[in-house]
Amino acid sequence: MGMESSSTHFTIMRSSDTDSKIEDSGNNLVLKAYPMLPLKTVNAEDEGESRVLEPYVGLEFDSADVARDFYSLYATRMGFRVRTGQLYRSRTDGSVSSRRFVCSKEGFQISSRTGCPALIRVQRRDSGKWVVDLFLKDHNHGLGSTDENHSPILQKKTLTHTNSVVELSHRPKIKSIEEIEDVRPCPSGIISAKRFKWDGDEMQPEVEPSAGLEFNSANEAYQFYHVYAENTGFRIRIGQLFRSKLDGSITSRRFVCSKEGFQHPSRVGCGAFMRIKRQDSGRWVVDRLDKNHNHELESQLEVKKTNLFSSKKFIEEEIGGLENEDIVDINNGNHVKRRRENHIGSDWYRLLFDYFQTKQAEDTGFFYAVEVDNGSCMSIFWADGRSRFSCCQFGDVIILDTSYRKGIYLVPFATFIGINHHKQPVLLGCALIADESEKSFTWLFQTWLRAMSGRCPLSIIADQDDVIQQAIMQVFPGTHHRFSLWQFKAKESEHLRLMNTSFKYEYEKCIYECQTADEFDTAWNALLSRYGLKDNGWLKAMYAKRKSWVPLYLRATFFAGIPFNESIESFFGTRFNAQTPLKEFVSQYERGLERRREEERKEDFNSFNLQAFLQTKEPLEEQCRRIYTLNIFRIFQKELLQSYSYLGFKIYEEGATIRYLVRKCGNDNEKCVVTVGPSNPKVICSCQMFEFEGVLCRHVLRVFQILDLKEVPPCYILQRWTRNAEYGIPCDSESGGNPQELKALMVWSLREAACQYIEAGATSLEKHRLAYEIMREGGRKLCWQR
């Protein structure tokens, strides 16, 4: 006879002695079950007891829980404590795919921690087994005594069902809402799930919620509030959560009345809730509470002994919180329906909808959309007219900034950023992302595309998560996806810190110095062979995705010159964090937006009213000074000046095609090949600066000097870098392309000019009369041209 939990295997232990593991108690059958740990042991020398085997790479476990149990027992013997560290989730189904169990002194978050590196890491295999793939044994602190009292204690729970009582002994890391029949007082004064008791057919907590009430876990707090709600006459839902900026663990949770918010017609915006906060001790305390409801309470619900089992079930992950992704609804014990999580508080919807309606009355180009899933509001996207107009000129390269994922933010606020003609970040849309699923990101990209007249970007910089990659491939099939630097570097440093210094040096040399794909493949394979890392899972995965992060594969795509080793500054800076009050979100958003747009206006003024100094007598320098913005001209001027320190040699000629080897004086290693074709002329440099940044490089400019070209051909001056970029129509649109796109560009260009015209004309009555006469005259000319 056997019982199986989702992560722990139990085997029934039978005995016939007086302390029997199988007991008959009237109609109740009591079974005591114990987890079977795959703990290999060896006999300690000169001792009659056994000693837990030391972890080693390749050791297998049935579950991550069992792996933690094993490491905890090992830690107890060695004299240290264990905490659960970082986890990784599968972007396919959200399940945990890798876990780290670390020494309790890992990190520096509190003064007692010393940054200890000791840990084991387990990964889930396709077989379902968990395998140790990393073991760091050494500690940077003294180890304590091997006190048996510190061994992990398996908590016993009695589950009462209609006809049987089953007593399970297992770790509390994976819990369901259970009915507890043990009413012994807790000596510590902490509220425990065991303090719930039955009163006839109803289960009642011994105390009501109050600020300062403590629980052993978030799960116990949920159970307590659930029972209180059923006896009071309302139902509850799991609300907003907050995560630690340091390790991503959940630090605070809200349990709310089921009628909280307005996403569903049955909800009335009820404000009743209980919020719990995790203490340094690991316990959870009620720090905020509101018992007042704005609706009639139901009569006491008919709570049967099986009611808790049929209401909610959820998993409490070892990182210390409840994961909404694992919440399921169970109807009559047999129908299971998975619900999508939502990290957006319901009060945000009403606030933003009011703001959107106000903006639409002021700005005819304002756009917003809401994702609806099973009748509930999910993700939100919005963009004002200015952002939509900016996208017409600067939507060729976009950055999806989801840096809120770095730490603990009040809301999952993401931004679409472009790069304008001054090389400044420009806002192309905003979003609140309800859950980090492929469905959410697919909806987000599709909505952005619809708001921006259906014009796909050439390239996008976004996180490397599988769900984001899949959404980009689905919505932007021809767009080159480049990984966000902050996330890529975080994962890279985690893996590289386990490698020796010489490997890191060769690794970076391979990535940043290889000039061709064949050269990279050869260097990469040699590197892995030299260090015996051909089977390293992370390196295999990164090689498969090399076109999204290795500079060699990115240079041929236009990325507006965004450097490989620099992150784009957040558009709103640090204005939004965990302490940002809801009522201040809109005002801080608008202040941040206005600050950025004021910086853009200053650069516009400077470009039209200031002139950079010429440093050569080259006609093409004067040409580019007239056309480019100041910032772009400075880049061009730097390349022009550098070109004088290079030499060019003709190395190939066939028909109208000529190749030049251009190298730096005194440095034979710094060289490139420039190919000149028959038309315009057509020029290609092996450094690919023009393809990547849209400005000609020093190597091409040196060849222009050899060919005695006095001006830069128009095809090598991108409209997006010119002073008039915001007000003109891109050349590629004029020469052909999608008529719908061209019309959208013309509409937004005229609308932006009209808005500025209206603002100037509304400053006084005299200017209003003048503006009105000019509009009438312009209208007559337009009608005449028809």
VOGU-3710 file (C-alpha; in Angstrom, 3 decimals, decimal comma):
1> mgmesssthf> 0,000/0,000/0,000  1,490/3,358/-0,911  0,726/7,069/-0,942  2,378/9,575/-3,256  2,688/13,329/-2,752  3,587/15,694/-5,539  7,154/15,907/-4,337  7,621/13,383/-1,503  7,164/9,618/-1,659  5,698/7,850/1,369
11> timrssdtds> 5,806/4,192/2,260  3,418/2,855/4,898  5,265/1,301/7,840  3,332/-1,592/9,427  3,914/-2,938/12,956  1,980/-5,105/15,407  3,426/-3,789/18,670  1,659/-1,563/21,148  2,881/1,512/19,396  1,363/0,338/16,152
21> kiedsgnnlv> 1,681/2,453/13,046  -1,758/1,210/11,945  -4,541/1,797/14,403  -8,283/1,256/14,387  -10,212/4,042/16,103  -13,863/3,347/15,615  -14,520/4,129/11,980  -11,233/5,978/11,698  -8,156/4,349/10,222  -4,917/6,020/11,376
31> lkaypmlplk> -1,843/5,610/9,151  1,587/6,987/10,002  3,740/7,591/6,933  7,365/8,607/6,703  9,291/10,008/3,727  11,827/7,676/2,220  15,049/9,618/1,632  17,630/8,139/-0,745  20,375/8,773/1,802  23,413/6,625/1,255
41> tvnaedeges> 25,324/6,157/4,498  28,688/4,841/5,485  29,827/3,622/8,862  31,829/6,156/10,823  35,141/4,859/11,965  35,230/3,627/15,563  31,577/4,554/16,027  28,471/2,487/16,089  26,357/5,163/14,403  26,156/5,968/10,724
51> rvlepyvgle> 27,206/9,153/8,993  25,433/10,897/6,097  27,314/10,577/2,825  28,937/13,756/1,523  27,160/15,263/-1,503  28,806/14,793/-4,885  28,058/15,834/-8,469  25,789/13,241/-10,081  23,956/12,255/-6,877  20,269/11,668/-7,732
61> fdsadvardf> 17,102/12,326/-5,730  13,429/11,655/-6,302  12,559/15,333/-5,646  14,051/18,687/-4,725  12,551/18,300/-1,251  14,473/15,077/-0,722  17,656/16,793/-1,934  17,166/19,530/0,630  16,539/16,961/3,358  19,752/15,214/2,413
71> yslyatrmgf> 21,767/18,454/2,431  20,186/19,522/5,725  21,185/16,243/7,380  24,687/16,607/5,976  24,792/20,225/7,228  23,718/19,150/10,724  26,550/16,635/10,877  29,069/19,198/9,625  27,892/22,003/11,909  26,124/24,565/9,708
81> rvrtgqlyrs> 22,585/25,479/8,717  20,912/25,487/5,322  18,745/27,995/3,507  16,975/27,638/0,189  18,586/29,872/-2,416  17,895/30,794/-5,996  15,530/28,865/-8,231  14,941/28,768/-11,961  11,563/28,091/-13,557  10,701/26,508/-16,852
91> rtdgsvssrr> 9,244/29,116/-19,202  7,215/26,369/-20,836  5,068/25,305/-17,891  6,355/27,395/-14,985  7,660/24,413/-13,027  10,875/24,708/-11,033  13,779/23,281/-13,084  16,744/24,072/-10,849  17,301/24,799/-7,140  20,148/25,943/-4,953
101> fvcskegfqi> 20,481/25,060/-1,254  23,022/27,300/0,419  24,743/27,805/3,744  22,700/30,069/6,023  25,626/32,515/6,017  25,456/32,972/2,240  25,058/36,605/1,144  25,408/39,810/3,124  21,788/40,820/3,686  22,127/40,765/7,482
111> ssrtgcpali> 25,155/41,235/9,703  25,392/37,549/10,671  26,030/36,489/7,060  29,537/36,303/5,675  28,994/35,616/1,976  29,709/31,922/2,412  29,992/30,173/-0,999  29,069/26,652/0,198  26,073/25,191/-1,665  24,623/22,374/-3,682
121> rvqrrdsgkw> 22,611/22,885/-6,845  20,169/20,314/-8,192  18,611/20,213/-11,645  15,512/18,354/-12,750  16,113/15,835/-15,516  13,610/14,690/-18,130  13,192/11,484/-16,110  11,823/13,539/-13,196  14,908/12,861/-11,069  16,839/15,725/-9,447
131> vvdlflkdhn> 20,615/15,532/-9,898  23,373/17,436/-8,117  25,235/19,331/-10,838  27,218/21,624/-8,549  28,676/21,125/-5,071  30,802/23,736/-3,305  32,033/22,278/-0,028  34,250/24,979/1,469  32,915/27,564/3,948  34,489/30,933/4,734
141> hglgstdenh> 33,586/30,754/8,432  34,022/28,395/11,333  31,634/25,443/11,597  29,632/24,802/14,762  29,201/21,645/16,780  27,186/18,780/15,318  24,170/19,199/17,538  21,527/16,574/16,892  18,892/19,016/18,055  19,456/21,025/14,905
151> spilqkktlt> 18,480/18,247/12,558  15,522/18,968/10,318  12,321/18,058/12,121  9,537/16,533/10,105  6,296/18,101/11,192  3,385/15,759/11,856  -0,029/16,736/10,604  -3,337/15,007/11,108  -5,689/15,249/8,159  -9,279/14,611/9,075
161> htnsvvelsh> -11,563/13,313/6,361  -15,122/12,055/6,618  -14,323/8,442/7,388  -10,633/8,324/8,148  -7,809/10,131/9,851  -4,429/9,987/8,130  -1,404/11,179/10,073  1,399/12,204/7,730  4,929/13,087/8,675  6,527/15,176/5,973
171> rpkiksieei> 8,328/18,421/5,367  6,165/21,538/5,364  7,556/22,946/2,150  4,708/21,661/0,005  1,366/22,169/1,657  -2,304/22,097/0,832  -5,017/23,643/2,917  -5,717/21,050/5,506  -8,154/20,521/8,317  -6,323/20,343/11,612
181> edvrpcpsgi> -7,813/18,689/14,697  -5,028/19,249/17,243  -5,996/22,182/19,498  -3,060/22,192/21,881  -1,911/25,758/22,597  1,300/26,820/20,892  3,896/27,524/23,608  5,556/30,258/21,536  2,330/32,193/21,185  2,517/31,909/17,401
191> isakrfkwdg> -0,683/31,075/15,626  -0,368/27,661/14,037  -2,704/25,822/11,685  -3,002/23,251/14,457  -4,950/25,728/16,596  -7,995/25,463/14,322  -10,752/23,382/15,883  -14,104/21,918/14,938  -17,324/23,121/16,529  -19,993/20,723/15,358
201> demqpeveps> -19,862/20,874/11,578  -18,005/24,192/11,529  -14,331/24,905/11,845  -13,455/28,060/13,814  -10,181/29,725/14,709  -9,655/30,430/18,379  -8,760/34,102/17,698  -9,781/36,802/15,217  -7,231/38,457/12,941  -5,339/41,337/14,535
211> aglefnsane> -2,203/43,344/13,776  0,852/41,656/15,241  -0,536/38,129/14,999  2,249/35,715/14,014  2,290/32,526/11,952  4,864/29,869/11,248  4,315/30,205/7,493  2,333/32,094/4,884  0,341/28,914/4,328  -0,821/28,902/7,961
221> ayqfyhvyae> -1,816/32,559/7,661  -3,894/31,725/4,592  -5,553/28,796/6,336  -6,337/30,960/9,353  -7,839/33,798/7,289  -9,757/31,320/5,163  -11,464/29,796/8,206  -12,138/33,232/9,710  -13,720/34,357/6,410  -16,000/31,336/6,159
231> ntgfririgq> -17,263/31,813/9,688  -17,731/35,554/9,158  -19,596/35,145/5,874  -17,278/36,040/3,019  -14,792/34,350/0,721  -11,145/35,262/0,085  -8,653/35,427/-2,745  -4,856/35,644/-2,806  -3,889/39,209/-3,641  -0,724/41,172/-4,274
241> lfrskldgsi> 2,758/39,963/-3,354  6,117/41,675/-2,856  9,512/40,127/-3,526  12,931/40,712/-2,007  15,262/42,785/-4,151  18,165/40,636/-2,955  17,103/37,055/-3,584  13,643/37,233/-5,174  11,908/35,515/-2,256  8,414/36,648/-1,291
251> tsrrfvcske> 8,497/39,033/1,676  4,871/40,146/1,908  1,426/38,834/0,897  -2,133/40,109/0,869  -5,248/37,975/1,302  -8,314/39,895/0,173  -12,077/39,591/0,115  -13,282/37,874/-3,056  -15,258/41,018/-3,889  -12,124/43,174/-3,942
261> gfqhpsrvgc> -11,558/45,071/-7,209  -13,832/45,603/-10,203  -12,501/43,115/-12,781  -15,701/41,057/-12,616  -19,345/42,174/-12,307  -19,624/40,323/-8,993  -16,853/42,425/-7,452  -17,637/45,702/-5,739  -14,245/47,032/-4,719  -14,359/45,693/-1,183
271> gafmrikrqd> -11,435/46,917/0,905  -11,268/44,094/3,467  -7,896/42,357/3,548  -5,146/40,922/5,730  -1,495/41,511/4,869  1,352/39,461/6,297  5,050/40,255/6,282  7,973/37,861/6,645  10,284/38,527/9,583  14,028/37,828/9,776
281> sgrwvvdrld> 13,171/34,838/11,964  11,244/33,301/9,066  7,875/33,804/10,752  5,071/35,829/9,245  3,290/38,654/11,085  0,059/40,516/10,286  1,171/44,104/9,685  -1,974/45,502/8,039  -5,598/44,565/8,413  -8,991/45,900/7,373
291> knhnhelesq> -12,108/44,034/8,547  -14,647/46,422/7,010  -16,631/45,259/3,989  -18,683/47,466/1,630  -21,239/44,733/0,927  -23,602/42,483/2,805  -22,008/39,430/4,374  -23,515/36,040/3,690  -24,923/33,835/6,364  -22,343/31,490/7,848
301> levkktnlfs> -21,291/29,192/5,045  -22,054/25,519/5,383  -18,541/24,440/6,132  -18,126/20,683/6,078  -15,030/18,854/7,146  -13,993/18,462/3,512  -14,605/22,086/2,588  -11,036/23,203/2,894  -9,922/20,464/0,511  -12,446/21,541/-2,122
311> skkfieeeig> -11,769/25,279/-1,906  -8,145/26,043/-2,765  -4,881/24,235/-3,043  -1,577/25,870/-3,505  2,131/25,217/-3,213  4,345/27,119/-0,814  7,744/27,191/-2,460  10,861/26,985/-0,378  11,755/30,522/-1,265  9,252/31,422/1,395
321> glenedivdi> 5,985/32,313/-0,285  2,948/31,260/-2,258  3,231/31,051/-6,006  0,077/32,200/-7,764  1,072/30,202/-10,810  0,331/27,032/-8,852  -3,121/28,063/-7,642  -5,898/25,810/-8,859  -9,640/25,667/-8,343  -10,970/22,263/-7,313
331> nngnhvkrrr> -14,663/21,622/-7,784  -16,177/18,627/-6,043  -12,726/17,165/-5,624  -12,298/16,064/-9,246  -12,362/19,022/-11,678  -9,161/21,050/-11,720  -8,891/24,364/-13,549  -5,640/26,316/-13,552  -5,911/30,079/-13,164  -3,429/32,608/-14,484
341> enhigsdwyr> -1,701/34,681/-11,865  -2,080/38,455/-11,816  0,553/40,668/-10,208  -1,463/43,836/-10,783  -3,507/44,977/-7,800  -7,175/45,489/-8,649  -7,101/49,081/-7,413  -4,658/49,909/-10,206  -7,230/49,228/-12,904  -9,695/51,841/-11,700
351> llfdyfqtkq> -6,942/54,415/-11,192  -5,468/53,904/-14,657  -8,821/53,729/-16,439  -9,752/57,118/-14,976  -6,393/58,487/-16,108  -6,771/57,008/-19,603  -10,201/58,563/-20,080  -8,842/61,943/-19,057  -5,931/61,627/-21,484  -8,175/60,584/-24,370
361> aedtgffyav> -10,198/63,766/-23,921  -6,975/65,812/-24,203  -5,051/63,741/-26,769  -6,861/62,273/-29,768  -3,861/60,034/-30,446  -3,922/58,400/-27,013  -4,265/54,619/-27,169  -4,796/51,987/-24,507  -5,840/48,344/-24,373  -6,568/45,776/-21,672
371> evdngscmsi> -6,059/42,033/-21,910  -9,106/40,106/-20,688  -8,839/36,473/-19,621  -11,952/34,551/-18,522  -13,746/37,790/-17,720  -10,873/39,231/-15,656  -8,655/42,175/-16,526  -5,024/41,194/-16,969  -2,195/43,144/-18,655  -2,560/46,809/-19,662
381> fwadgrsrfs> -0,848/48,734/-22,466  -0,969/52,451/-23,227  0,790/55,015/-25,430  0,043/58,702/-25,924  -0,003/60,424/-29,301  3,558/61,649/-28,940  4,852/58,118/-28,344  2,953/56,772/-31,332  4,316/59,556/-33,530  7,876/58,946/-32,257
391> ccqfgdviil> 7,510/55,302/-33,226  7,004/56,288/-36,855  10,553/57,653/-36,963  12,325/55,762/-34,193  10,483/52,441/-34,004  13,134/50,585/-36,019  14,932/49,631/-32,793  12,987/49,002/-29,586  13,984/48,016/-26,087  11,508/46,212/-23,874
401> dtsyrkgiyl> 12,619/47,380/-20,439  11,442/44,874/-17,828  14,027/45,878/-15,220  11,259/45,739/-12,602  12,184/42,038/-12,483  15,536/42,922/-10,914  13,945/43,524/-7,565  10,841/44,290/-5,580  8,547/46,698/-7,398  5,072/47,788/-6,518
411> vpfatfigin> 3,789/46,845/-9,961  5,311/45,029/-12,971  5,764/48,274/-14,947  7,451/47,755/-18,324  8,321/50,271/-21,019  8,970/50,199/-24,761  11,945/52,466/-25,454  13,332/53,750/-28,731  16,425/55,801/-29,568  15,749/59,228/-31,085
421> hhkqpvllgc> 17,868/61,308/-33,467  19,857/62,725/-30,538  20,618/59,211/-29,257  18,308/59,805/-26,316  15,785/57,249/-25,030  12,269/58,009/-26,233  9,093/56,419/-24,888  7,175/54,179/-27,313  4,603/52,751/-24,909  4,051/51,477/-21,373
431> aliadeseks> 2,565/48,330/-19,896  1,656/46,601/-16,680  2,340/42,887/-17,141  -0,048/40,664/-15,215  2,000/37,499/-15,416  5,233/36,534/-17,124  3,702/33,997/-19,477  4,023/33,598/-23,223  0,357/34,539/-23,546  0,929/37,865/-21,760
441> ftwlfqtwlr> 3,957/38,838/-23,836  2,327/37,736/-27,096  -0,670/39,915/-26,308  1,632/42,790/-25,366  3,627/42,679/-28,612  0,503/42,304/-30,735  -1,095/45,289/-28,996  2,028/47,423/-29,410  2,113/46,522/-33,104  -1,542/47,482/-33,520
451> amsgrcplsi> -1,001/50,816/-31,762  2,007/51,587/-33,966  0,286/51,071/-37,333  1,542/47,518/-37,793  5,165/48,426/-38,500  7,523/45,755/-37,118  10,903/46,831/-35,737  14,177/45,746/-37,307  15,564/44,724/-33,932  14,483/44,387/-30,324
461> iadqddviqq> 16,439/44,195/-27,079  14,591/42,119/-24,506  15,176/39,481/-21,837  16,323/36,016/-22,864  13,463/34,100/-21,211  11,959/31,414/-23,418  8,462/32,914/-23,166  9,705/36,274/-24,468  11,692/34,610/-27,244  8,643/32,636/-28,366
471> aimqvfpgth> 6,405/35,727/-28,285  8,908/37,723/-30,371  9,196/34,956/-32,968  5,416/34,777/-33,217  4,644/38,517/-33,455  7,901/39,899/-34,935  9,118/36,992/-37,088  11,692/39,037/-39,031  12,996/41,001/-36,042  16,459/40,274/-34,610
481> hrfslwqfka> 16,197/39,628/-30,855  19,163/40,730/-28,751  19,329/39,741/-25,081  19,101/42,402/-22,366  22,532/43,024/-20,927  21,511/43,150/-17,248  19,822/39,764/-17,278  22,403/38,098/-19,508  25,320/39,345/-17,392  23,617/38,233/-14,172
491> kesehlrlmn> 23,266/34,660/-15,453  26,686/34,703/-17,071  28,454/35,836/-13,884  26,699/33,125/-11,876  28,128/30,422/-14,103  31,517/31,999/-14,774  32,315/32,524/-11,111  32,658/28,755/-10,864  35,303/28,750/-13,621  38,982/29,554/-13,208
501> tsfkyeyekc> 40,513/32,852/-14,299  42,186/31,509/-17,429  38,866/30,151/-18,732  37,173/33,526/-18,200  39,938/35,279/-20,127  39,746/32,908/-23,086  35,939/32,945/-22,972  35,802/36,735/-23,335  38,508/36,713/-25,997  36,494/34,200/-28,012
511> iyecqtadef> 33,323/36,272/-27,743  34,665/39,766/-28,385  37,614/39,242/-30,737  36,364/36,712/-33,281  35,576/38,377/-36,610  33,887/35,556/-38,559  31,460/32,755/-37,751  34,019/30,085/-38,666  36,602/31,717/-36,430  34,123/31,831/-33,540
521> dtawnallsr> 33,064/28,181/-33,953  36,689/27,036/-34,007  37,639/29,084/-30,942  34,511/28,045/-29,025  34,966/24,317/-29,633  38,660/24,538/-28,762  37,818/26,360/-25,540  35,283/23,750/-24,422  37,600/20,895/-25,300  40,545/22,454/-23,472
531> yglkdngwlk> 38,591/22,786/-20,223  36,483/19,635/-20,551  33,194/21,548/-20,776  31,620/20,041/-23,870  28,773/18,622/-21,755  28,155/21,815/-19,775  24,434/22,492/-20,127  24,623/26,279/-19,809  27,388/26,641/-22,405  25,470/24,362/-24,791
541> amyakrkswv> 22,329/26,485/-24,414  24,206/29,759/-24,909  25,938/28,483/-28,039  22,548/27,578/-29,505  21,410/31,171/-28,849  24,669/32,824/-29,934  22,983/35,006/-32,570  21,209/36,886/-29,766  24,240/37,839/-27,664  27,590/37,324/-29,434
551> plylratffa> 28,636/40,695/-30,995  29,833/39,002/-34,174  26,262/37,958/-35,018  24,683/41,266/-33,977  26,850/43,744/-35,906  25,078/43,126/-39,206  21,747/44,312/-37,756  20,802/47,934/-37,043  20,706/48,556/-33,269  21,129/52,360/-33,371
561> gipfnesies> 24,671/51,877/-32,068  23,607/50,703/-28,602  26,894/49,322/-27,168  27,177/45,625/-26,367  28,637/46,270/-22,921  26,247/48,976/-21,755  22,680/48,844/-20,489  20,128/51,417/-21,558  19,240/53,707/-18,690  15,710/53,181/-17,426
571> ffgtrfnaqt> 13,470/55,816/-19,024  11,900/56,783/-15,699  15,047/56,191/-13,639  14,317/55,135/-10,058  10,976/56,907/-9,818  8,993/53,712/-9,328  9,839/51,283/-6,547  8,183/49,288/-3,800  7,455/52,425/-1,782  5,694/54,325/-4,577
581> plkefvsqye> 2,107/54,961/-3,356  -0,668/54,144/-5,767  -1,985/57,718/-5,826  1,465/59,052/-6,787  2,066/56,682/-9,689  0,375/58,829/-12,347  1,913/62,107/-11,175  5,416/60,635/-11,000  4,895/58,978/-14,383  3,933/62,306/-15,958
591> rglerrreee> 6,781/64,188/-14,283  9,293/61,598/-15,509  7,841/61,716/-19,029  7,883/65,509/-19,135  11,504/65,582/-17,896  12,599/63,324/-20,746  10,676/65,290/-23,352  12,103/68,553/-22,072  15,599/67,101/-22,568  14,607/66,220/-26,128
601> rkedfnsfnl> 13,334/69,757/-26,776  16,642/71,184/-25,532  18,580/68,991/-27,948  16,231/70,005/-30,785  16,902/73,674/-29,987  20,662/73,127/-29,830  20,741/71,254/-33,133  18,866/74,014/-34,958  20,594/76,967/-33,306  24,158/75,849/-32,557
611> qaflqtkepl> 26,899/74,726/-34,912  29,759/72,394/-34,192  33,302/73,497/-35,128  34,730/72,077/-38,331  38,108/70,412/-37,867  38,964/69,607/-41,484  38,511/71,194/-44,883  36,673/68,179/-46,208  33,390/69,148/-48,011  31,692/66,051/-46,600
621> eeqcrriytl> 32,298/67,332/-43,046  30,439/70,531/-43,860  27,700/68,497/-45,569  27,134/66,310/-42,500  27,214/69,288/-40,129  24,265/70,777/-42,001  22,263/67,540/-41,952  22,987/65,625/-38,752  21,966/66,507/-35,212  24,834/67,670/-32,999
631> nifrifqkel> 25,291/64,327/-31,241  25,335/62,300/-34,454  27,653/64,793/-36,151  30,147/64,404/-33,291  30,210/60,631/-33,921  30,757/61,194/-37,652  33,429/63,837/-37,014  35,337/61,490/-34,683  35,388/58,782/-37,369  36,505/61,312/-39,979
641> lqsysylgfk> 39,426/62,494/-37,835  40,446/58,915/-37,072  40,463/58,054/-40,787  43,643/60,141/-41,264  45,611/57,668/-39,144  44,760/54,766/-41,490  46,313/53,556/-44,726  44,405/51,996/-47,613  45,704/49,419/-50,093  43,923/48,010/-53,104
651> iyeegatiry> 44,006/44,220/-52,726  41,447/43,074/-55,313  39,792/44,377/-58,458  37,411/42,684/-60,837  35,263/44,789/-63,125  33,700/47,592/-61,075  34,241/45,793/-57,746  37,307/46,841/-55,759  38,514/45,742/-52,328  40,762/47,774/-50,049
661> lvrkcgndne> 42,677/46,688/-46,994  42,512/49,556/-44,514  44,851/49,319/-41,503  45,994/51,665/-38,786  49,419/53,179/-39,046  51,818/51,315/-36,758  49,267/48,639/-35,844  48,924/45,782/-38,314  46,372/44,017/-36,094  43,798/46,791/-36,466
671> kcvvtvgpsn> 42,582/46,390/-40,017  39,406/45,966/-42,047  38,429/45,180/-45,624  36,287/47,712/-47,520  34,493/46,555/-50,671  33,370/49,167/-53,203  30,656/48,176/-55,683  29,631/49,760/-58,978  26,512/51,692/-57,919  26,316/54,982/-55,960
681> pkvicscqmf> 29,000/53,650/-54,990  28,002/50,722/-52,871  30,398/50,422/-49,928  30,649/47,605/-47,359  33,159/47,471/-44,507  33,976/44,322/-42,562  33,645/46,250/-39,263  29,901/46,728/-40,089  29,629/50,002/-38,195  27,177/51,455/-40,711
691> efegvlcrhv> 24,938/48,374/-40,553  24,987/48,451/-36,731  24,924/52,210/-36,034  23,894/53,936/-39,257  27,002/56,160/-39,439  29,924/55,598/-41,811  33,116/54,271/-40,229  36,706/55,570/-40,466  37,643/52,765/-42,875  35,003/53,742/-45,439
701> lrvfqildlk> 35,829/57,429/-45,053  39,486/56,636/-45,759  38,466/54,876/-48,981  36,303/57,906/-49,882  39,464/60,040/-49,603  41,326/57,618/-51,867  38,445/57,769/-54,391  38,297/61,573/-53,984  34,604/61,574/-53,063  33,612/65,034/-51,822
711> evppcyilqr> 30,183/64,188/-50,378  28,586/61,300/-48,560  26,119/59,545/-50,902  22,519/60,174/-49,721  21,911/56,461/-49,179  24,483/56,551/-46,348  22,766/59,357/-44,451  19,867/57,885/-42,479  16,822/60,121/-42,146  16,425/59,068/-38,507
721> wtrnaeygip> 19,731/60,786/-37,572  18,940/64,131/-39,230  17,731/67,356/-37,634  14,370/67,024/-39,378  13,850/63,368/-38,504  10,734/64,058/-36,445  9,018/66,108/-39,097  9,850/64,401/-42,369  8,874/61,177/-44,062  11,614/58,507/-44,217
731> cdsesggnpq> 13,173/58,155/-47,657  12,452/54,438/-47,826  8,753/55,195/-47,306  8,706/57,763/-50,135  10,377/55,422/-52,579  7,916/52,620/-52,025  6,825/50,211/-49,347  3,516/49,637/-47,661  0,957/52,365/-48,557  -0,735/51,880/-45,172
741> elkalmvwsl> 2,546/52,555/-43,385  3,189/55,655/-45,510  -0,268/57,022/-44,713  0,250/56,407/-41,008  3,570/58,264/-41,154  1,942/61,234/-42,912  -0,954/61,316/-40,435  1,323/61,310/-37,385  3,699/63,864/-38,910  0,840/66,282/-39,679
751> reaacqyiea> -0,824/65,624/-36,318  2,354/66,431/-34,381  2,898/69,649/-36,355  -0,768/70,604/-35,873  -0,567/70,060/-32,102  2,405/72,402/-31,832  0,638/74,903/-34,071  -2,489/74,797/-31,912  -0,530/75,240/-28,693  1,201/78,334/-30,098
761> gatslekhrl> -2,051/79,748/-31,465  -3,925/79,357/-28,166  -1,578/81,516/-26,101  -3,464/84,764/-26,801  -6,456/86,123/-28,714  -4,213/87,916/-31,179  -2,265/84,733/-31,975  -5,527/82,805/-32,172  -6,875/85,173/-34,883  -3,609/84,891/-36,830
771> ayeimreggr> -3,547/81,102/-36,533  -7,158/80,855/-37,623  -6,533/82,978/-40,748  -3,491/80,872/-41,645  -5,560/77,679/-41,252  -8,321/79,057/-43,504  -5,796/80,026/-46,150  -4,140/76,618/-45,926  -7,508/74,915/-46,156  -8,378/76,784/-49,361
781> klcwqr> -5,091/75,678/-50,935  -5,661/72,039/-49,979  -9,199/72,119/-51,428  -7,888/73,790/-54,585  -5,284/71,045/-55,081  -7,984/68,397/-55,029
//
